[in-house]
Amino acid sequence: MEYVTAVPHPRSEAAAPSRSGRRSLAVALLSGALGAAVTLLASRQRWSEGTATVAGGAFPLTAKGSDVTGVPAALAIVGLAALVAVFAVRRAGRLAVAALLALSGAGIVAAAFAGASDSSALDEEAARTTGDTSAAVTALSHTGWPYVAAAGGLLILLAGVLALRYGARWPAMSGRYERGSDRPRRKPGPPADPERPEEIWKALDRGEDPTGA
């Protein structure tokens, strides 16, 4: 019995990196954009709540994510800008932007976890409400929104890791837009025959002087 060994077709081997590049690009774009949106949304939500006690009674206090820390929202914007900038640069520049994208996601995760147990924002609110700088919040509790922000940071981090790993296979901004002003101009043709109106119109369409002056 004879055994026939299948030889992989060269086209299929060349198409494999292309397919993996397209898949990683789609996943990176989706996860990066979604992560930035989730982080920005979570930063506007209530992260902690408590009660400030004064002579007249107890006042409920709340603090949004942006009150606790502005780092996640700022890094989400940086990450979104880096995700777009990945396609405007090549080689070493692309690696640097991809690293910035990954670091933005990691920074969001760290800041969100730190803010999940932070009480300084509510203490400051209690001091403003009571007029007592030593006032503190009691019955302090935290919501789950800091962890939602951390999840958004993980998505941005994933986009950065994919850009570092597969970014060399991704397309870049077309060079014709970068060198638009350096393109050679078309040489003007011979002067149009004034007795042939169609040649005059063609010269005007090309932006030429039909008189040849």
C-alpha positions in Angstrom: 0.0 0.0 0.0 1.3 3.4 -1.0 1.0 6.4 1.3 0.6 9.8 -0.3 1.9 12.7 1.8 -0.1 15.9 1.4 2.0 18.9 0.7 0.5 22.2 2.0 -0.2 24.7 -0.7 2.0 27.8 -0.5 -1.1 30.0 -0.7 -2.7 28.5 2.3 0.5 29.0 4.3 0.7 32.6 3.2 -2.9 33.2 4.0 -2.7 31.9 7.6 -0.7 35.0 9.0 -3.1 37.3 7.1 -6.1 35.7 8.7 -4.6 35.8 12.2 -3.7 39.4 11.6 -7.3 40.3 10.6 -8.8 38.5 13.6 -6.4 40.1 16.1 -7.1 43.5 14.6 -10.9 43.0 14.9 -10.6 41.8 18.5 -8.2 44.6 19.5 -10.4 47.3 18.0 -13.5 45.9 19.6 -12.0 45.3 23.0 -10.1 48.7 23.1 -13.2 50.7 22.1 -15.5 48.8 24.4 -13.0 49.0 27.3 -12.7 52.8 27.0 -16.5 53.2 26.8 -17.0 50.9 29.9 -14.4 52.7 31.9 -15.8 56.2 31.1 -19.3 55.0 31.9 -18.2 53.5 35.2 -16.3 56.6 36.2 -19.5 58.6 36.1 -21.3 56.2 38.4 -21.6 56.1 42.2 -18.6 54.3 43.7 -19.1 54.8 47.5 -21.7 56.0 49.9 -21.9 56.8 53.6 -23.4 59.0 56.3 -22.1 62.3 57.9 -23.5 63.0 61.3 -24.1 66.6 62.4 -26.0 68.3 65.2 -29.2 68.3 63.1 -29.0 64.7 62.2 -27.4 62.4 59.6 -26.8 63.3 56.0 -26.3 60.6 53.3 -23.3 61.2 51.1 -22.3 59.7 47.8 -19.1 59.9 45.7 -18.9 59.2 42.0 -15.9 57.5 40.4 -14.6 60.8 39.1 -14.7 62.2 42.7 -12.7 59.2 44.0 -10.0 59.2 41.3 -9.7 60.8 37.8 -7.1 58.3 36.7 -9.3 55.7 35.0 -11.2 58.2 32.9 -8.0 60.0 31.8 -6.2 56.7 30.9 -9.3 55.6 29.0 -9.0 58.6 26.8 -5.2 58.0 26.4 -5.9 54.4 25.5 -8.5 55.3 22.9 -6.1 57.8 21.3 -3.3 55.2 21.3 -5.6 52.6 19.7 -6.2 55.1 16.8 -2.6 56.1 16.6 -1.5 52.5 16.1 -2.5 52.7 12.5 -0.7 56.0 11.9 2.8 54.7 12.8 5.0 51.8 11.8 7.7 49.6 13.2 9.2 51.0 16.4 6.6 53.7 16.6 3.8 51.1 16.5 5.5 49.1 19.3 5.8 52.3 21.4 2.1 53.2 20.9 1.0 49.6 21.6 3.0 49.6 24.8 1.3 52.9 25.8 -2.1 51.2 25.1 -1.3 48.3 27.3 0.1 50.5 30.1 -3.1 52.6 30.0 -5.2 49.5 30.6 -3.0 48.3 33.4 -3.1 51.7 35.0 -6.9 51.7 34.9 -7.1 48.4 36.6 -4.7 49.5 39.4 -6.5 52.8 39.9 -9.9 51.1 40.0 -8.9 48.6 42.6 -7.3 51.3 44.7 -10.5 53.4 44.5 -12.7 50.4 45.4 -11.8 50.9 49.1 -11.0 54.6 49.1 -12.9 56.8 51.6 -11.1 60.1 51.2 -13.6 61.5 48.7 -16.5 61.0 51.1 -14.5 62.4 54.1 -13.9 65.6 52.1 -17.6 65.7 51.3 -18.4 65.2 54.9 -16.1 68.1 55.9 -17.7 70.4 53.4 -21.2 69.4 54.4 -20.7 69.8 58.2 -18.2 72.6 58.1 -15.9 70.5 60.4 -12.6 69.6 58.9 -12.3 66.6 61.2 -15.6 65.1 60.2 -15.6 61.6 58.9 -18.1 59.3 57.2 -19.8 56.5 59.0 -21.6 53.5 57.6 -19.2 53.6 54.6 -20.0 51.2 51.7 -18.8 50.7 48.1 -20.6 49.7 45.0 -19.5 47.4 42.2 -18.7 50.1 39.7 -15.0 50.3 40.5 -14.7 46.6 39.4 -16.6 47.5 36.2 -14.0 50.1 35.5 -11.3 47.5 36.2 -13.0 45.2 33.6 -12.8 48.0 31.1 -9.1 48.4 31.8 -8.6 44.7 31.2 -10.2 45.1 27.8 -7.8 48.0 26.9 -4.9 45.9 28.3 -5.9 43.0 26.0 -6.0 45.4 23.0 -2.5 46.6 23.9 -1.2 43.0 24.2 -2.7 42.1 20.8 -1.1 45.2 19.3 2.3 44.3 20.7 2.0 40.7 19.4 0.3 41.1 16.0 0.6 44.8 15.3 3.3 44.3 12.7 0.7 42.4 10.5 -1.9 45.2 10.7 -2.3 47.8 8.0 -1.1 51.3 8.3 -2.3 54.7 7.1 -1.8 54.9 3.3 1.4 56.7 2.4 -0.3 58.6 -0.4 -2.0 60.9 2.2 1.4 61.6 3.7 3.1 62.5 0.5 0.1 64.2 -1.2 2.0 67.5 -1.7 5.0 65.7 -3.2 3.2 64.1 -6.1 4.6 65.2 -9.5 2.3 67.5 -11.4 1.0 66.5 -14.8 2.8 68.3 -17.6 0.4 70.6 -19.6 -0.5 69.4 -23.0 -0.1 71.5 -26.2 -2.3 74.6 -26.6 -5.9 73.8 -27.5 -7.0 74.5 -31.1 -9.4 77.5 -30.8 -11.4 76.2 -33.8 -12.2 72.9 -31.9 -14.4 73.7 -28.9 -14.1 70.2 -27.5 -10.3 70.6 -27.0 -10.9 73.9 -25.2 -13.3 72.3 -22.7 -10.9 69.4 -22.2 -8.1 71.8 -21.4 -10.3 73.7 -18.9 -11.2 70.4 -17.2 -7.5 69.7 -16.8 -7.0 73.1 -15.2 -4.9 74.3 -18.1 -5.0 77.6 -19.9 -6.5 76.7 -23.4 -4.5 79.6 -24.9 -1.2 78.1 -23.8 -0.2 81.4 -22.2 
